[in-house]
Every structure is written in structure tokens, then in C-alpha cells.
Amino acid sequence: MREIKFRAWDKMLKEMFELPFGKNMFWYEENRVNDLTDYNVMQFTGLLDKNGKEIYEGDIVKWSSYTLKSGLGEGHEKISLVRFEEGAWQIDSSFNMAIYSDIEVISNIYENPELIKK
């Protein structure tokens, strides 16, 4: 069973931090209640990248797509956004990221949105 974890991007401070509770929880900080409206919350996928770094929803990852050409596998490097779709963690159009071993987290959508080409 995978560990349920969250992190959050503070929209005002422009910082990422680990969130100690679930998406719908409140927490206390310096005599005030935070209700998550000022944060973008991301869930841990339960997967690690090739360097052992935890992969979260909203991460930007680098990975290889392979095509067959003359009987040999040829790799094409891609950069994609991690998202939950159709019951699985996905990268690119419909690639289930759990089957790839060469995924590397290079940033996230909040710190470097320019890495994702429209």
C-alpha cells in the first residue's frame, strides 16, 4: 500500500512545503487557521524517480519514449506534467508512468511552468 502524502504551493509566498494533513483539513500556524484556499495542494504518487526523489502531482518530469526502427529501440527524450487521469498517474497523453524506470523530476508546474510546452 502506498503512503498518502501531500505537499502544497503557497501562492502568496511562492514556496513549496510538505502538508501534514489531507486536502480538506485545516491547520494552525502562528495563531491563524489556514483553509488551503491560498495553496495549490498536490498528492504524492507513491512513485520515486530514477534518483529516488518522490514524484508528486504537478511535477515536471523528463523521460524517454521508445520507438522501434529497424529492429532497434530508439529513445526520444520528453518532458511532461504528472497528473492523475483515468484512474492512474499519467505523463504525456496516456502513458501510465508506473511502467517507466527512467523518469526524473526536474521541477514542478508552479516553479517552472515554462518547461511545459503547450
C-alpha positions in Angstrom: 0.0 0.0 0.0 1.4 3.4 -0.9 1.9 6.2 1.6 -0.6 9.0 1.4 1.2 12.3 1.5 0.6 15.9 0.3 2.6 19.0 -0.4 1.4 22.5 -1.1 2.4 25.5 -3.1 1.9 28.8 -1.2 0.5 31.2 -3.8 1.5 34.3 -1.9 5.0 33.3 -0.7 5.8 31.3 -3.9 7.1 28.4 -1.8 6.6 24.6 -1.7 6.1 22.9 1.6 5.1 19.5 2.9 1.5 19.4 4.1 0.9 17.4 7.3 -2.7 16.6 6.7 -5.2 15.7 3.9 -6.5 18.0 1.3 -9.6 19.0 3.2 -8.0 19.7 6.6 -7.3 22.9 8.4 -4.1 23.5 10.3 -3.0 26.2 12.7 0.0 28.4 12.1 1.0 31.5 14.1 -2.5 32.0 15.7 -4.4 31.7 12.4 -6.3 28.9 10.6 -5.2 28.0 7.1 -8.0 26.6 5.0 -6.0 25.8 1.9 -7.6 28.4 -0.4 -4.2 30.2 -0.7 -2.5 27.0 -1.7 -2.3 24.5 -4.5 -2.3 21.0 -3.0 -0.5 18.1 -4.7 -0.7 14.4 -3.8 2.3 12.0 -3.7 2.0 9.4 -6.5 3.7 6.7 -4.4 6.4 6.5 -7.0 10.1 7.6 -6.9 12.1 8.9 -9.9 15.3 7.3 -11.1 17.3 9.3 -8.4 15.0 8.2 -5.5 13.1 11.5 -5.4 9.4 11.4 -4.6 7.1 12.2 -7.5 4.1 14.4 -6.9 1.1 15.5 -8.9 2.2 18.7 -10.7 5.8 17.7 -11.0 7.5 18.2 -14.4 9.5 15.0 -15.4 11.9 14.1 -18.0 11.6 10.6 -19.5 12.3 8.6 -22.7 9.8 7.4 -25.2 11.0 4.5 -27.3 10.1 3.7 -30.9 11.1 0.7 -33.0 13.2 1.4 -36.0 14.9 -1.3 -38.0 14.5 -3.7 -35.0 16.4 -1.4 -32.6 14.8 0.7 -29.8 15.5 4.4 -30.3 14.8 6.7 -27.4 13.3 10.2 -27.6 13.5 12.4 -24.5 10.3 14.1 -23.4 9.2 16.5 -20.7 5.8 16.1 -19.3 3.5 17.1 -16.4 2.5 14.5 -13.8 -1.3 14.2 -13.4 -4.0 11.7 -12.2 -6.2 10.7 -15.1 -8.3 7.6 -15.9 -7.5 6.0 -12.6 -3.7 6.2 -12.9 -0.8 8.6 -12.6 -0.1 9.7 -16.2 2.6 11.5 -18.2 2.2 12.6 -21.8 -1.1 11.7 -23.4 -2.0 8.4 -21.8 1.2 6.8 -20.6 0.9 5.2 -17.2 4.0 6.4 -15.5 4.3 3.4 -13.2 5.8 1.4 -16.1 8.7 3.7 -16.8 12.0 3.4 -14.8 13.9 6.4 -16.4 11.7 9.2 -15.1 13.5 12.1 -13.5 11.8 15.0 -11.6 13.2 18.3 -13.0 10.8 20.8 -11.4 7.1 21.5 -10.9 4.4 23.4 -12.7 4.4 26.3 -10.1 8.2 27.0 -10.1 8.9 26.5 -13.8 5.7 26.4 -15.9 7.7 27.4 -19.0 9.1 23.9 -19.1 5.7 22.6 -20.3 5.1 23.4 -23.9 1.5 24.0 -24.9 
